[in-house]
Amino acid sequence: MSPNVRITPHPSFDVLAATTAARLITRLLDVQSERGEATVVLTGGSVGIATLREVAASPARLAVDWGKVNFWFGDDRFVATDSPDRNAGQAAEALLDHIPVDPARVHVMAASDTVANLDEAVANYAAELAAAARSEWENDDESPETAPPVPRFDVLLLGLGPDAHIASLFPELAGIRTKGVPVVAVRNSPKPPPLRVSLTLETINSAQEIWIVAAGADKAAAVGLGLAGASELQVPASGARGIHKTLWLVDEAAAAKVPSALMRREH
């Protein structure tokens, strides 16, 4: 296992969510002290949303300058704005509606009732990412002439499916194979709903830190394979690698098939 990849098991789902929330608050504070602002990519799923609820409930959240946090999403379902399937809506209910965010810094993927089609949703998000990247590089005195296609992501959160999918990149499907673009349209998701917008693996791996959060015995095989060096085409989670750090934050049940020598325990 790469030295910048670490797995940390937690005794329960609740402890995992609370500890990940505390870790996220601390990381945002550290980045803001260094750079003035911070950027996080949010995920859906049971642990991802529970983590956001824990952030909202934590007294330590008051130390973060939420008006200088940029929020992006790793993926979303291409359904109507008011659909309960939307990651953006779940994140708003869990956290974003409860903290003083700058609405201009909250970047949601288009819903099906706001654009003509899925391709337009993908193009719009890619353009938003590119505009944010250009703005960052224009403010950097040492910037090159050509800005990257995406801005800096300080922390990128990922859920994990029992089939080891991350974001909406599923085993063997076109999304996990897509290169050269920051965002991909997913039309045949094996997990409903079938239409989705997702960051590509290249974009995911541009993050400074990637945190994969997973809970439950049904995730144990995916966690084990993801850490065993399996092909990213069959096990998309195995291809997630942050520039500086990749954390697998799991509960004991999800860590059941990981050799104990690889694990760093938190109490």
Protein Blocks (a to p, Z undefined) as FASTA:
>chain_A
ZZkbccdddfbfklmmmmmmmmmmmmmmmmmmmnopacddddedjklmmmmmmmmmpmkl
mmpcfklcccddfbdcdddfklcklmklmmmmmmmmmcccdfklpccdddfklbfblklm
mmmmmmmmmmmmmmmmmmpmkbcfbdcfbdcdfbdcddddfkopahjbcehiaklmpghi
abdcdfkbfbdcfbdcdddfklmmmpfbdcdddedjklmmmmmmmmnopafklmmmlmpc
cfkbccddddfklmmmgcfklpccdZZ
